[in-house]
Amino acid sequence: MLQGNYQVVLGLGAFFILLGIVFILWNRREKNKYYNSILLTQRDIQETITREHERFWLHAWRIGGWISLIVGIVLLIMGGILWHMAP
């Protein structure tokens, strides 16, 4: 394998790590925006008394971010190992 191919794997790893960080930060922003919205302060009393339903779509950015971070770390490790083992 050529040296440039290892650089591509390392570049993809860095890209996925950055993408994961962006997704996690975006999740934090969306949660704050949702829970601090004016509409939420005027929510239905029945829903407040019984219990608030889980909002799964708020967790999607966080889950995607963690998956992207894991993939990026694995790619960086693989690329680093292959780069150092190359002749």
Backbone bond lengths (Angstrom), bond angles and torsions (degrees), N, CA, C in turn:
res aa  C-N    CA-C-N  psi(-1)  N-CA   C-N-CA  omega(-1)  CA-C   N-CA-C  phi
1 M - - - 1.441 - - 1.523 108.72 -
2 L 1.291 116.37 142.12 1.457 120.76 -179.42 1.522 111.58 -77.13
3 Q 1.330 114.82 157.23 1.467 120.48 -179.70 1.533 110.78 -62.03
4 G 1.312 118.15 -34.27 1.460 121.86 179.79 1.510 113.01 -64.23
5 N 1.340 117.28 -30.20 1.469 120.42 178.93 1.525 110.99 -67.17
6 Y 1.319 117.48 -35.16 1.457 120.51 178.03 1.527 110.25 -68.63
7 Q 1.311 115.43 -35.20 1.459 119.25 178.10 1.523 111.03 -65.74
8 V 1.320 116.25 -34.25 1.468 120.12 177.22 1.528 110.13 -65.18
9 V 1.335 116.87 -42.62 1.466 120.41 178.93 1.531 109.77 -63.88
10 L 1.327 117.11 -42.48 1.468 120.69 177.45 1.530 110.98 -64.43
11 G 1.320 116.83 -40.01 1.465 120.87 178.31 1.518 111.68 -64.17
12 L 1.328 116.66 -41.61 1.464 120.17 177.09 1.525 111.19 -64.29
13 G 1.322 116.42 -38.79 1.466 120.09 177.31 1.518 111.25 -61.69
14 A 1.331 116.54 -45.21 1.468 120.49 178.45 1.525 110.80 -64.00
15 F 1.340 116.66 -39.50 1.464 120.77 178.91 1.527 111.05 -62.02
16 F 1.340 117.12 -44.77 1.457 120.16 -179.12 1.528 111.49 -67.67
17 I 1.322 117.41 -34.73 1.468 119.59 177.03 1.526 109.87 -65.93
18 L 1.322 117.61 -45.17 1.466 120.08 177.70 1.523 111.22 -62.72
19 L 1.325 116.61 -40.80 1.461 121.04 178.40 1.529 110.50 -62.63
20 G 1.327 117.54 -40.83 1.459 121.33 178.13 1.518 111.85 -63.53
21 I 1.332 117.22 -42.13 1.460 120.80 178.15 1.520 110.62 -63.59
22 V 1.336 116.43 -41.97 1.469 120.15 178.55 1.523 110.72 -63.30
23 F 1.334 117.75 -42.29 1.464 120.88 179.33 1.525 111.52 -62.99
24 I 1.326 117.55 -42.47 1.464 120.65 -179.31 1.526 110.54 -66.36
25 L 1.325 116.91 -41.99 1.465 119.59 177.20 1.524 111.28 -66.40
26 W 1.326 117.14 -37.05 1.468 121.26 177.13 1.527 110.14 -63.76
27 N 1.344 117.31 -39.03 1.461 121.27 177.33 1.522 110.44 -60.07
28 R 1.318 116.72 -44.95 1.466 120.45 179.77 1.528 110.23 -61.34
29 R 1.325 116.51 -41.94 1.463 121.18 179.74 1.524 111.08 -64.11
30 E 1.328 117.02 -45.82 1.464 120.97 -179.46 1.531 111.59 -64.50
31 K 1.322 117.56 -40.09 1.460 120.08 178.05 1.527 111.05 -63.22
32 N 1.324 116.44 -46.73 1.466 119.51 179.47 1.524 110.98 -62.40
33 K 1.333 116.21 -41.44 1.461 119.86 -179.90 1.526 111.00 -64.93
34 Y 1.341 116.81 -39.59 1.462 119.99 -178.71 1.520 111.49 -70.72
35 Y 1.319 116.92 -48.52 1.456 119.80 -175.53 1.530 113.11 -74.76
36 N 1.303 118.75 -17.74 1.457 121.32 177.63 1.528 112.61 -100.48
37 S 1.320 117.12 8.52 1.459 119.64 -178.06 1.528 111.04 -73.02
38 I 1.302 115.89 156.34 1.464 122.22 -179.96 1.518 110.59 -68.00
39 L 1.328 116.87 -35.51 1.460 119.47 -178.81 1.523 111.76 -64.25
40 L 1.317 116.95 -30.88 1.446 119.33 -179.16 1.525 111.81 -71.48
41 T 1.295 117.74 -28.35 1.461 119.90 178.23 1.523 111.24 -72.96
42 Q 1.316 118.04 -18.30 1.462 122.21 -179.84 1.529 110.83 -107.39
43 R 1.309 117.48 29.06 1.467 120.61 -174.76 1.528 112.05 -70.29
44 D 1.283 114.56 167.27 1.452 123.08 -177.03 1.535 110.10 -64.92
45 I 1.325 116.34 134.37 1.464 120.99 -178.26 1.531 110.99 -66.51
46 Q 1.326 116.96 -36.36 1.469 120.34 179.27 1.526 110.70 -59.60
47 E 1.324 116.57 -44.45 1.462 120.39 179.69 1.527 110.83 -65.05
48 T 1.312 117.38 -37.11 1.454 121.68 -179.87 1.517 111.23 -68.66
49 I 1.339 116.92 -41.47 1.462 120.70 -177.60 1.525 110.50 -69.87
50 T 1.317 117.25 -47.28 1.468 119.55 -176.29 1.528 109.86 -70.12
51 R 1.277 116.98 -71.28 1.463 122.67 174.21 1.522 107.53 -177.83
52 E 1.295 115.42 154.68 1.460 119.81 179.94 1.521 108.86 -86.82
53 H 1.314 116.24 131.29 1.454 120.96 -178.15 1.522 110.54 -69.61
54 E 1.316 113.73 147.59 1.465 119.96 177.81 1.525 109.34 -70.77
55 R 1.281 116.14 135.18 1.462 121.18 179.04 1.519 108.21 -106.66
56 F 1.327 115.23 95.93 1.454 120.63 -173.17 1.525 112.38 -69.37
57 W 1.318 117.65 -28.09 1.456 119.38 -178.05 1.521 111.29 -67.30
58 L 1.329 117.57 -20.62 1.467 119.34 176.28 1.530 111.75 -73.48
59 H 1.322 117.23 -22.48 1.456 120.87 -179.98 1.524 112.84 -87.59
60 A 1.318 118.03 -11.06 1.461 121.14 -174.75 1.521 112.37 -63.14
61 W 1.329 117.50 -42.15 1.469 119.90 179.70 1.515 110.86 -64.38
62 R 1.327 117.12 -40.91 1.464 120.91 -178.94 1.522 110.95 -65.83
63 I 1.322 117.11 -44.86 1.460 121.16 -179.63 1.523 110.31 -64.23
64 G 1.323 116.31 -44.81 1.463 120.05 177.54 1.515 111.98 -62.69
65 G 1.315 116.73 -36.74 1.460 120.64 177.99 1.514 112.30 -65.21
66 W 1.339 116.63 -43.49 1.459 119.33 178.94 1.524 111.63 -66.22
67 I 1.324 117.22 -39.29 1.470 120.12 177.18 1.521 110.01 -63.18
68 S 1.313 116.58 -43.70 1.460 120.76 178.88 1.525 111.44 -63.85
69 L 1.332 117.73 -40.17 1.463 120.72 176.17 1.527 111.94 -61.64
70 I 1.309 117.15 -43.57 1.467 121.12 -179.83 1.520 110.47 -64.12
71 V 1.329 117.23 -45.43 1.467 120.53 178.60 1.524 110.19 -61.94
72 G 1.324 117.61 -42.26 1.458 120.97 179.81 1.511 112.84 -64.14
73 I 1.316 117.37 -41.81 1.469 120.61 178.82 1.523 110.87 -65.15
74 V 1.332 116.96 -42.16 1.469 120.48 178.04 1.527 110.24 -62.47
75 L 1.329 117.33 -43.61 1.463 119.93 178.86 1.527 111.72 -64.09
76 L 1.323 118.11 -40.11 1.463 120.56 177.38 1.524 111.47 -63.71
77 I 1.309 117.09 -42.00 1.462 120.31 178.78 1.519 110.41 -64.77
78 M 1.336 116.94 -46.56 1.465 120.37 179.43 1.523 111.47 -62.18
79 G 1.321 116.34 -45.18 1.461 120.03 179.72 1.514 112.05 -63.70
80 G 1.327 117.39 -40.06 1.459 120.57 177.92 1.517 112.81 -65.29
81 I 1.323 116.51 -42.35 1.466 120.48 178.56 1.518 110.36 -64.78
82 L 1.326 117.34 -46.32 1.464 120.35 179.95 1.519 111.61 -64.61
83 W 1.312 117.59 -37.10 1.452 121.10 -179.51 1.528 111.02 -64.88
84 H 1.338 116.49 -42.10 1.462 120.24 -178.07 1.514 112.51 -76.52
85 M 1.328 117.61 -21.77 1.460 120.75 178.86 1.525 111.88 -88.47
86 A 1.328 117.37 -10.01 1.466 121.12 -176.91 1.533 110.41 -68.02
87 P 1.310 116.44 144.10 1.474 119.53 178.49 1.495 113.30 -71.26
